[in-house]
Amino acid sequence: MKSSNIGGQAVMEGVMMRNADKYAVAVRKTDGEIVVKTEEYKGIVQNKKIRSLPIIRGVFSFIDSMVLGMSTLTYSASFFMDEEEEEKDEKKESVMMGLTIACSVVMAVAIFMILPYFLSQLFRKFTDSTTLITLLEGAVRLVIFFGYILLISRMKDIQRVFMYHGAEHKCINCIEHGMELNVENVLKSSRLHKRCGTSFLFIVMIVSIIFFLFIRIESPIWRVVFRLLLIPVIAGVSFEFIRLAGKSENKLVILLSKPGMMLQKLTTREPDASMAEVAIASVEAVFDWRAYLKENFGWQEKV
């Protein structure tokens, strides 16, 4: 199976799909109309040599995903605000987006990286084993991560976003398994995909455990500092694995991808036909799936 190299995310009542420097957001409005917005996003770093460097490209890709993701999420939300709110938001959009991204990063680092470290230090009352405490730190991190996903998955609005998330995955799986992109084929495709952001975050958790096991520092302050400094490296390594998983049929890679894909059962839901239509509209705005099927599967369009 050859990767299509397209990816995206769910937004409010819609799907964003990205292919190289082009992305599209398809949103179903309250009146049933599907609105598709197509634009270019070249990323925070446009130098192709830098963007192609292993590990480093993963860091920039992660930042780009956050920036573009927040932007498209804000765009989709604008369809469900009244005119007065929308007018106010347009004036503050760029400033608020920057603050939101900054706050999100700080909170994510604090909750998923720093908090588990301090909680794990409580176990020093019972053991002096650095290895054991590091493993406990990783376990605490995973528990917090799973708990967060379980908590937000109970919210009604998030459940609909997860349904669109499922539609996004189903479209990509439909194409990458050689099927014509239509509602029927999309709905019968899998909602789990190896290149999913959920899998990426899970791999980040696992890679962080491995890194911290081999970095032994006596000073508690420097242990925290090194955890912060290693975040970009951990993200970069995790990206390389997800990138490999997306195009590899190696049995070991598939096996290592399984836990992240199982976790996607929490962050995706089965979409309905109307959601599949929105996801298809987003794909078709940025990707020539017919040419892809012809090249990789010898597909012939029915006349």
DRENDO-1510 file (C-alpha; in Angstrom, 1 decimal, always signed):
<recs>
REC; n; res; u; v; w
REC; 1; MET; +0.0; +0.0; +0.0 .
REC; 2; LYS; +1.5; +3.3; -1.1 .
REC; 3; SER; +0.8; +6.3; +1.3 .
REC; 4; SER; -1.3; +9.0; -0.3 .
REC; 5; ASN; +0.6; +11.5; +1.9 .
REC; 6; ILE; -2.7; +13.4; +2.6 .
REC; 7; GLY; -3.8; +14.0; +6.2 .
REC; 8; GLY; -6.0; +16.3; +8.1 .
REC; 9; GLN; -8.2; +16.7; +11.2 .
REC; 10; ALA; -11.8; +17.1; +12.2 .
REC; 11; VAL; -13.2; +20.5; +12.9 .
REC; 12; MET; -16.6; +21.7; +14.0 .
REC; 13; GLU; -19.1; +20.0; +11.7 .
REC; 14; GLY; -16.4; +19.5; +9.2 .
REC; 15; VAL; -13.1; +18.1; +8.0 .
REC; 16; MET; -9.8; +19.7; +7.1 .
REC; 17; MET; -7.6; +17.9; +4.6 .
REC; 18; ARG; -4.0; +18.9; +3.7 .
REC; 19; ASN; -1.9; +17.8; +0.8 .
REC; 20; ALA; +1.6; +19.3; +0.7 .
REC; 21; ASP; +1.2; +23.1; +0.8 .
REC; 22; LYS; -2.5; +23.1; +0.0 .
REC; 23; TYR; -5.3; +22.5; +2.4 .
REC; 24; ALA; -9.1; +22.6; +2.3 .
REC; 25; VAL; -11.8; +22.9; +5.1 .
REC; 26; ALA; -15.2; +21.6; +4.3 .
REC; 27; VAL; -18.0; +22.5; +6.8 .
REC; 28; ARG; -21.7; +21.6; +6.7 .
REC; 29; LYS; -23.7; +24.7; +7.7 .
REC; 30; THR; -26.9; +24.6; +9.7 .
REC; 31; ASP; -28.9; +24.8; +6.5 .
REC; 32; GLY; -27.2; +21.7; +5.1 .
REC; 33; GLU; -25.0; +23.4; +2.6 .
REC; 34; ILE; -21.3; +22.2; +2.4 .
REC; 35; VAL; -18.9; +25.1; +2.3 .
REC; 36; VAL; -15.4; +24.4; +1.1 .
REC; 37; LYS; -12.5; +26.8; +1.6 .
REC; 38; THR; -9.2; +26.0; -0.2 .
REC; 39; GLU; -5.9; +27.8; +0.6 .
REC; 40; GLU; -2.2; +27.4; +0.8 .
REC; 41; TYR; -0.1; +26.9; +3.9 .
REC; 42; LYS; +3.6; +26.7; +3.4 .
REC; 43; GLY; +4.5; +26.3; +7.1 .
REC; 44; ILE; +6.6; +28.3; +9.6 .
REC; 45; VAL; +9.8; +27.2; +7.8 .
REC; 46; GLN; +9.8; +27.3; +4.1 .
REC; 47; ASN; +13.3; +26.1; +3.4 .
REC; 48; LYS; +12.9; +22.7; +1.8 .
REC; 49; LYS; +16.3; +21.4; +2.9 .
REC; 50; ILE; +15.5; +22.2; +6.6 .
REC; 51; ARG; +12.0; +20.8; +6.3 .
REC; 52; SER; +13.4; +17.5; +4.9 .
REC; 53; LEU; +15.9; +16.9; +7.7 .
REC; 54; PRO; +15.0; +13.8; +9.8 .
REC; 55; ILE; +13.8; +14.5; +13.4 .
REC; 56; ILE; +13.9; +18.3; +12.8 .
REC; 57; ARG; +11.1; +18.0; +10.2 .
REC; 58; GLY; +8.9; +16.3; +12.8 .
REC; 59; VAL; +9.3; +19.3; +15.2 .
REC; 60; PHE; +8.2; +21.8; +12.4 .
REC; 61; SER; +5.4; +19.4; +11.3 .
REC; 62; PHE; +4.0; +19.3; +14.8 .
REC; 63; ILE; +4.1; +23.1; +15.1 .
REC; 64; ASP; +2.5; +23.5; +11.7 .
REC; 65; SER; -0.2; +21.1; +12.6 .
REC; 66; MET; -1.0; +23.1; +15.7 .
REC; 67; VAL; -1.1; +26.4; +13.9 .
REC; 68; LEU; -3.1; +25.2; +11.0 .
REC; 69; GLY; -5.4; +23.1; +13.2 .
REC; 70; MET; -6.2; +26.0; +15.4 .
REC; 71; SER; -6.8; +28.2; +12.4 .
REC; 72; THR; -9.2; +25.8; +10.7 .
REC; 73; LEU; -11.0; +25.0; +13.9 .
REC; 74; THR; -11.6; +28.7; +14.5 .
REC; 75; TYR; -12.8; +29.1; +10.9 .
REC; 76; SER; -15.3; +26.2; +11.3 .
REC; 77; ALA; -16.6; +27.6; +14.6 .
REC; 78; SER; -17.3; +31.0; +12.9 .
REC; 79; PHE; -20.2; +29.4; +11.0 .
REC; 80; PHE; -22.0; +28.8; +14.3 .
REC; 81; MET; -21.7; +32.2; +15.9 .
REC; 82; ASP; -24.1; +35.0; +15.6 .
REC; 83; GLU; -23.0; +38.1; +13.5 .
REC; 84; GLU; -22.0; +40.2; +16.5 .
REC; 85; GLU; -19.8; +37.5; +17.9 .
REC; 86; GLU; -18.2; +36.8; +14.5 .
REC; 87; GLU; -17.4; +40.5; +14.0 .
REC; 88; LYS; -15.7; +40.7; +17.3 .
REC; 89; ASP; -13.7; +37.5; +16.7 .
REC; 90; GLU; -12.5; +38.7; +13.3 .
REC; 91; LYS; -10.8; +41.7; +14.9 .
REC; 92; LYS; -9.1; +39.6; +17.6 .
REC; 93; GLU; -8.6; +36.4; +15.7 .
REC; 94; SER; -4.8; +36.5; +15.1 .
REC; 95; VAL; -4.0; +37.7; +18.6 .
REC; 96; MET; -6.3; +35.2; +20.2 .
REC; 97; MET; -5.1; +32.4; +18.1 .
REC; 98; GLY; -1.5; +33.1; +19.1 .
REC; 99; LEU; -2.4; +33.2; +22.8 .
REC; 100; THR; -4.5; +30.1; +22.5 .
REC; 101; ILE; -1.7; +28.1; +20.9 .
REC; 102; ALA; +0.8; +29.4; +23.4 .
REC; 103; CYS; -1.5; +28.5; +26.4 .
REC; 104; SER; -2.3; +25.1; +24.9 .
REC; 105; VAL; +1.4; +24.3; +24.6 .
REC; 106; VAL; +2.2; +25.4; +28.1 .
REC; 107; MET; -0.8; +23.5; +29.6 .
REC; 108; ALA; +0.1; +20.4; +27.6 .
REC; 109; VAL; +3.7; +20.4; +28.7 .
REC; 110; ALA; +2.7; +21.1; +32.3 .
REC; 111; ILE; +0.0; +18.4; +32.5 .
REC; 112; PHE; +1.5; +15.6; +30.4 .
REC; 113; MET; +5.2; +16.1; +31.0 .
REC; 114; ILE; +5.9; +18.0; +34.2 .
REC; 115; LEU; +3.0; +16.9; +36.4 .
REC; 116; PRO; +3.8; +13.2; +36.0 .
REC; 117; TYR; +7.4; +13.8; +37.0 .
REC; 118; PHE; +6.5; +15.5; +40.3 .
REC; 119; LEU; +3.8; +12.8; +41.0 .
REC; 120; SER; +6.4; +10.1; +40.4 .
REC; 121; GLN; +8.7; +11.7; +43.0 .
REC; 122; LEU; +6.2; +10.7; +45.7 .
REC; 123; PHE; +7.2; +7.1; +45.2 .
REC; 124; ARG; +10.7; +7.9; +46.4 .
REC; 125; LYS; +9.3; +7.3; +49.9 .
REC; 126; PHE; +9.0; +3.6; +48.9 .
REC; 127; THR; +11.9; +3.0; +46.5 .
REC; 128; ASP; +15.3; +4.4; +45.6 .
REC; 129; SER; +15.3; +2.7; +42.1 .
REC; 130; THR; +15.6; +5.5; +39.5 .
REC; 131; THR; +14.5; +3.0; +36.8 .
REC; 132; LEU; +11.4; +2.1; +38.7 .
REC; 133; ILE; +10.5; +5.7; +39.4 .
REC; 134; THR; +11.0; +6.6; +35.7 .
REC; 135; LEU; +8.7; +3.7; +34.7 .
REC; 136; LEU; +6.1; +4.9; +37.2 .
REC; 137; GLU; +6.4; +8.4; +35.8 .
REC; 138; GLY; +5.6; +7.0; +32.4 .
REC; 139; ALA; +2.7; +5.0; +33.8 .
REC; 140; VAL; +1.3; +8.2; +35.4 .
REC; 141; ARG; +1.7; +10.1; +32.2 .
REC; 142; LEU; -0.2; +7.4; +30.3 .
REC; 143; VAL; -3.0; +7.3; +32.9 .
REC; 144; ILE; -3.4; +11.1; +32.7 .
REC; 145; PHE; -3.4; +10.9; +28.9 .
REC; 146; PHE; -6.0; +8.1; +28.8 .
REC; 147; GLY; -8.1; +9.9; +31.5 .
REC; 148; TYR; -8.1; +13.1; +29.5 .
REC; 149; ILE; -9.3; +11.3; +26.3 .
REC; 150; LEU; -12.0; +9.4; +28.2 .
REC; 151; LEU; -13.2; +12.7; +29.9 .
REC; 152; ILE; -13.5; +14.7; +26.7 .
REC; 153; SER; -15.0; +11.8; +24.8 .
REC; 154; ARG; -18.1; +12.1; +27.0 .
REC; 155; MET; -18.9; +15.6; +25.8 .
REC; 156; LYS; -21.6; +15.7; +23.2 .
REC; 157; ASP; -19.9; +18.3; +20.9 .
REC; 158; ILE; -16.6; +16.4; +21.1 .
REC; 159; GLN; -18.4; +13.2; +20.1 .
REC; 160; ARG; -19.6; +14.8; +16.9 .
REC; 161; VAL; -16.0; +16.0; +16.2 .
REC; 162; PHE; -14.8; +12.4; +16.8 .
REC; 163; MET; -17.4; +11.3; +14.2 .
REC; 164; TYR; -15.9; +13.7; +11.7 .
REC; 165; HIS; -12.5; +12.4; +12.7 .
REC; 166; GLY; -13.7; +8.9; +11.8 .
REC; 167; ALA; -14.9; +10.3; +8.4 .
REC; 168; GLU; -11.5; +11.8; +7.8 .
REC; 169; HIS; -9.7; +8.5; +8.4 .
REC; 170; LYS; -12.2; +6.5; +6.4 .
REC; 171; CYS; -11.7; +8.7; +3.4 .
REC; 172; ILE; -7.9; +8.2; +3.5 .
REC; 173; ASN; -8.2; +4.5; +4.1 .
REC; 174; CYS; -10.7; +4.2; +1.2 .
REC; 175; ILE; -8.3; +5.8; -1.2 .
REC; 176; GLU; -5.2; +4.0; +0.1 .
REC; 177; HIS; -6.9; +0.6; -0.3 .
REC; 178; GLY; -7.7; +1.2; -3.9 .
REC; 179; MET; -11.4; +2.0; -3.7 .
REC; 180; GLU; -13.3; +4.7; -5.5 .
REC; 181; LEU; -14.0; +7.6; -3.2 .
REC; 182; ASN; -17.8; +7.6; -2.7 .
REC; 183; VAL; -20.0; +7.6; +0.4 .
REC; 184; GLU; -20.7; +3.8; +0.3 .
REC; 185; ASN; -17.0; +2.9; +0.1 .
REC; 186; VAL; -16.0; +5.5; +2.7 .
REC; 187; LEU; -18.5; +4.2; +5.2 .
REC; 188; LYS; -17.3; +0.6; +4.9 .
REC; 189; SER; -13.6; +1.6; +5.3 .
REC; 190; SER; -11.8; +1.5; +8.6 .
REC; 191; ARG; -11.9; +4.5; +10.9 .
REC; 192; LEU; -8.4; +3.6; +12.3 .
REC; 193; HIS; -5.2; +4.8; +10.5 .
REC; 194; LYS; -1.5; +4.5; +11.4 .
REC; 195; ARG; -0.7; +8.1; +10.7 .
REC; 196; CYS; -3.3; +9.5; +13.1 .
REC; 197; GLY; -2.4; +12.3; +15.5 .
REC; 198; THR; -3.8; +10.2; +18.4 .
REC; 199; SER; -1.2; +7.5; +17.5 .
REC; 200; PHE; +1.5; +10.2; +17.3 .
REC; 201; LEU; +0.7; +11.4; +20.9 .
REC; 202; PHE; +0.7; +7.9; +22.2 .
REC; 203; ILE; +4.1; +7.3; +20.6 .
REC; 204; VAL; +5.3; +10.5; +22.2 .
REC; 205; MET; +4.4; +9.1; +25.6 .
REC; 206; ILE; +6.3; +5.8; +24.9 .
REC; 207; VAL; +9.4; +7.5; +23.4 .
REC; 208; SER; +9.5; +9.9; +26.4 .
REC; 209; ILE; +9.7; +6.8; +28.8 .
REC; 210; ILE; +12.6; +5.4; +26.7 .
REC; 211; PHE; +14.5; +8.7; +26.7 .
REC; 212; PHE; +14.1; +9.3; +30.4 .
REC; 213; LEU; +15.2; +5.8; +31.3 .
REC; 214; PHE; +18.6; +6.4; +29.8 .
REC; 215; ILE; +19.1; +10.0; +31.0 .
REC; 216; ARG; +20.3; +9.9; +34.6 .
REC; 217; ILE; +20.7; +13.3; +36.3 .
REC; 218; GLU; +21.1; +13.8; +40.0 .
REC; 219; SER; +19.8; +17.3; +40.3 .
REC; 220; PRO; +16.0; +17.5; +40.5 .
REC; 221; ILE; +16.0; +20.9; +38.8 .
REC; 222; TRP; +18.1; +19.7; +35.9 .
REC; 223; ARG; +15.9; +16.7; +35.5 .
REC; 224; VAL; +13.0; +19.0; +34.9 .
REC; 225; VAL; +15.0; +21.2; +32.5 .
REC; 226; PHE; +16.2; +18.2; +30.5 .
REC; 227; ARG; +12.6; +17.0; +30.2 .
REC; 228; LEU; +11.6; +20.3; +28.7 .
REC; 229; LEU; +14.7; +20.5; +26.4 .
REC; 230; LEU; +14.0; +16.9; +25.1 .
REC; 231; ILE; +10.4; +17.6; +24.1 .
REC; 232; PRO; +11.3; +18.7; +20.5 .
REC; 233; VAL; +13.6; +15.7; +20.1 .
REC; 234; ILE; +10.9; +13.3; +21.4 .
REC; 235; ALA; +8.4; +14.8; +19.0 .
REC; 236; GLY; +10.8; +14.5; +16.1 .
REC; 237; VAL; +11.6; +10.9; +16.8 .
REC; 238; SER; +7.9; +10.1; +17.2 .
REC; 239; PHE; +7.1; +11.8; +13.9 .
REC; 240; GLU; +9.7; +9.6; +12.1 .
REC; 241; PHE; +8.0; +6.5; +13.5 .
REC; 242; ILE; +4.5; +7.6; +12.4 .
REC; 243; ARG; +5.9; +8.6; +9.0 .
REC; 244; LEU; +7.4; +5.1; +8.6 .
REC; 245; ALA; +4.3; +3.4; +9.9 .
REC; 246; GLY; +2.2; +5.2; +7.3 .
REC; 247; LYS; +4.0; +3.7; +4.4 .
REC; 248; SER; +5.4; +0.4; +5.8 .
REC; 249; GLU; +3.9; -3.1; +5.7 .
REC; 250; ASN; +6.6; -4.5; +8.0 .
REC; 251; LYS; +5.1; -6.8; +10.6 .
REC; 252; LEU; +7.1; -5.3; +13.5 .
REC; 253; VAL; +6.1; -1.7; +12.5 .
REC; 254; ILE; +2.4; -2.9; +12.2 .
REC; 255; LEU; +2.7; -4.5; +15.6 .
REC; 256; LEU; +4.2; -1.4; +17.2 .
REC; 257; SER; +1.4; +0.7; +15.6 .
REC; 258; LYS; -1.4; -1.4; +17.2 .
REC; 259; PRO; -1.6; +0.3; +20.6 .
REC; 260; GLY; -2.0; +3.7; +19.0 .
REC; 261; MET; -4.6; +2.5; +16.6 .
REC; 262; MET; -6.5; +0.8; +19.4 .
REC; 263; LEU; -6.5; +4.2; +21.2 .
REC; 264; GLN; -8.2; +5.7; +18.1 .
REC; 265; LYS; -11.3; +3.7; +19.0 .
REC; 266; LEU; -11.7; +6.4; +21.7 .
REC; 267; THR; -11.0; +9.4; +19.5 .
REC; 268; THR; -13.0; +8.4; +16.5 .
REC; 269; ARG; -16.6; +7.4; +16.0 .
REC; 270; GLU; -18.5; +5.9; +13.1 .
REC; 271; PRO; -19.7; +8.8; +11.0 .
REC; 272; ASP; -23.0; +9.0; +9.1 .
REC; 273; ALA; -23.4; +9.4; +5.3 .
REC; 274; SER; -23.7; +13.2; +5.6 .
REC; 275; MET; -20.4; +13.4; +7.4 .
REC; 276; ALA; -18.7; +11.2; +4.8 .
REC; 277; GLU; -19.9; +13.6; +2.1 .
REC; 278; VAL; -18.2; +16.5; +3.9 .
REC; 279; ALA; -15.0; +14.6; +4.3 .
REC; 280; ILE; -15.1; +13.6; +0.6 .
REC; 281; ALA; -15.6; +17.3; -0.4 .
REC; 282; SER; -12.5; +18.2; +1.6 .
REC; 283; VAL; -10.4; +15.5; +0.0 .
REC; 284; GLU; -11.4; +16.3; -3.5 .
REC; 285; ALA; -10.5; +20.0; -3.1 .
REC; 286; VAL; -6.8; +19.1; -2.5 .
REC; 287; PHE; -6.2; +15.6; -3.9 .
REC; 288; ASP; -6.6; +14.0; -7.3 .
REC; 289; TRP; -7.7; +10.6; -5.9 .
REC; 290; ARG; -8.5; +9.3; -9.4 .
REC; 291; ALA; -5.0; +9.8; -10.7 .
REC; 292; TYR; -3.7; +8.2; -7.5 .
REC; 293; LEU; -5.9; +5.1; -8.0 .
REC; 294; LYS; -4.9; +4.8; -11.6 .
REC; 295; GLU; -1.2; +5.1; -10.8 .
REC; 296; ASN; -1.1; +2.7; -7.9 .
REC; 297; PHE; -4.0; +0.3; -8.5 .
REC; 298; GLY; -4.7; +0.5; -12.2 .
REC; 299; TRP; -8.1; +1.8; -11.5 .
REC; 300; GLN; -10.4; +2.6; -14.4 .
REC; 301; GLU; -13.3; +5.0; -14.0 .
REC; 302; LYS; -16.6; +3.6; -15.0 .
REC; 303; VAL; -18.3; +5.3; -17.9 .
</recs>
